[in-house]
Amino acid sequence: MRNRYQVIQRPIITEKGLSAKESLRTLVFEVNPHATKNEIRGAVESIFKVKVEAVRTSTFAGKERRRGKFSGYRPDWKKAYVKLRRGEKMPEYAENV
């Protein structure tokens, strides 16, 4: 069992993420690649004190990165879309962006 702050690494503050937050009542986070949907649900509910309706995840492979003749790969990462239940207050983690 991972700590809730090890499960959720950071919010994704992009134009697409903020529009999903406003229109679909969905929060977008970068999460631990090994975290399960139940761990993500529990972490969001305990950190933000809200009730979660659904969790969708998407895993992304790391891209190749080149520096001159040397090449390597960025790490793989995972994104989670967390939809809140109706009537829940939307947490504010992206002020004045």
matplotlib code that plots the C-alpha trace (Angstrom):
import matplotlib.pyplot as plt

x = [0.0, 1.5, 1.2, -1.5, 1.1, 3.2, 0.1, -0.7, 2.4, 1.1, -1.9, -1.8, -2.4, -2.9, -5.6, -7.3, -7.0, -8.5, -11.4, -12.2, -12.2, -14.7, -17.0, -16.9, -16.2, -13.0, -9.6, -6.5, -3.4, 0.0, 0.1, 2.5, 2.7, 2.0, -1.0, -4.4, -7.7, -8.7, -5.5, -6.1, -9.7, -8.7, -5.9, -8.1, -10.9, -8.5, -6.5, -9.3, -12.1, -14.5, -16.4, -15.2, -17.6, -15.2, -11.5, -10.0, -6.3, -4.0, -0.4, 2.2, 5.5, 8.6, 9.8, 13.3, 15.6, 18.8, 21.8, 24.2, 25.4, 23.9, 20.3, 18.0, 14.4, 12.3, 10.5, 7.0, 4.2, 0.5, -2.4, -5.6, -8.9, -10.9, -14.6, -16.3, -19.9, -22.6, -22.8, -19.2, -17.2, -14.5, -11.0, -8.9, -5.4, -4.8, -5.4, -4.8, -3.4]
y = [0.0, 3.3, 6.6, 8.9, 11.5, 8.8, 7.9, 11.4, 13.1, 16.4, 17.9, 18.4, 22.1, 22.4, 23.9, 20.5, 19.6, 22.9, 22.7, 19.2, 20.5, 23.2, 21.5, 17.8, 18.0, 16.0, 16.5, 15.4, 14.2, 12.6, 9.5, 6.7, 4.3, 1.3, 2.8, 1.2, 2.9, 2.1, 3.6, 6.8, 7.0, 6.7, 9.2, 11.9, 11.4, 11.7, 14.6, 16.8, 15.5, 14.8, 11.8, 10.3, 8.9, 7.4, 7.0, 6.6, 6.1, 6.3, 5.1, 6.8, 5.4, 7.6, 9.3, 8.9, 11.8, 12.6, 14.7, 14.7, 11.1, 9.9, 8.7, 7.5, 7.4, 9.6, 7.6, 6.1, 7.9, 7.6, 10.1, 9.8, 11.5, 11.6, 12.5, 13.9, 13.1, 15.7, 18.2, 17.9, 21.1, 21.4, 21.8, 24.8, 23.7, 25.9, 29.5, 32.3, 30.2]
z = [0.0, -1.1, 0.7, -0.8, -1.7, -3.5, -5.6, -6.8, -8.0, -9.4, -11.0, -14.8, -15.4, -19.2, -21.3, -21.8, -18.1, -17.0, -19.5, -18.3, -14.7, -15.5, -17.9, -17.0, -13.2, -13.8, -12.2, -14.1, -12.3, -13.0, -10.8, -9.9, -12.9, -10.6, -8.8, -9.2, -9.7, -6.2, -4.8, -6.9, -5.7, -2.1, -2.4, -4.1, -1.5, 1.5, 0.2, -1.2, 1.1, -1.9, -3.2, -6.5, -9.1, -11.6, -12.3, -15.8, -16.4, -19.4, -19.5, -21.8, -22.9, -22.5, -25.6, -27.0, -26.0, -27.9, -26.8, -29.7, -30.3, -27.0, -26.8, -24.0, -23.0, -20.8, -18.1, -18.6, -16.9, -16.1, -16.2, -14.2, -14.9, -11.7, -12.1, -8.9, -7.8, -8.3, -5.5, -4.5, -4.3, -6.9, -5.2, -6.4, -7.1, -10.2, -9.1, -11.7, -14.5]

ax = plt.figure().add_subplot(projection="3d")
ax.plot(x, y, z, "-o")
ax.set_aspect("equal")
plt.show()
